[in-house]
Amino acid sequence: MACDLVIQLNMAIPGSLVLCSLSFLLFLVPQMSCHLCLISPTQRGSMTGLNTQASKDCILLKPPCGGRPSEPKNAAILRAGQNTTVTFQKNLNHWIQKSPGEFRVNIGVEGTEKFQSLAVVKDNNEPNLHLYTVPITVPSDRLKETLVLQVVYVTNNPQAPPMFYQCRDVQIIDNF
């Protein structure tokens, strides 16, 4: 739609074809760069523009936590054995019928490859900005460790990055 406006200007202003091309590319790039935000518990860092497609805080591609530094002093407290929910947002839909992706909720120690799967949710072509609320049971065998709750969007889409990451530092305590 933004390019339509520029195309109309192209008719009136000679040489603005480059402007149309640039506008079109700039219009597409943000839509292709935002994909997953962790809402509850809140993700590391900022959540600016959360309900806007192309929020820069929703494109984290570097495993295991998108390149955001750990925040152990701000760790969320979880109770061992507790049933709780994790809420995250698909900021941009990368579903393709040929190979639908999935969302993974994991817990583990950052800096290791050892993450325990807590839940897997299939990507069923829900729209951009869709919220997922996923029930999990907090592990009972990881008491007093500072861990990372990780959500990964595995796109299985060759036209998109393979995975997007969000994390929250957590600490598991006894469930009195």
Stockholm file with secondary structure:
# STOCKHOLM 1.0

chainA/1-176         MACDLVIQLNMAIPGSLVLCSLSFLLFLVPQMSCHLCLISPTQRGSMTGLNTQASKDCILLKPPCGGRPSEPKNAAILRAGQNTTVTFQKNLNHWIQKSPGEFRVNIGVEGTEKFQSLAVVKDNNEPNLHLYTVPITVPSDRLKETLVLQVVYVTNNPQAPPMFYQCRDVQIIDNF
#=GR chainA/1-176 SS CHHHHHHHHHHHSTTTHHHHHHHHHHHHHHHTSCCEEEEETTCSSCCTTTTSTTCGGGCCCSTTTTTCCCCGGGCEEEETTCEEEEEEEESSCCCCTTSCCEEEEEEECTTSSCEEEEEEEECCCCCTTEEEEEEEECCSSCTTCEEEEEEEEECCCTTSCSEEEEEEEEEEECCC
#=GC SS_cons         CHHHHHHHHHHHSTTTHHHHHHHHHHHHHHHTSCCEEEEETTCSSCCTTTTSTTCGGGCCCSTTTTTCCCCGGGCEEEETTCEEEEEEEESSCCCCTTSCCEEEEEEECTTSSCEEEEEEEECCCCCTTEEEEEEEECCSSCTTCEEEEEEEEECCCTTSCSEEEEEEEEEEECCC
//
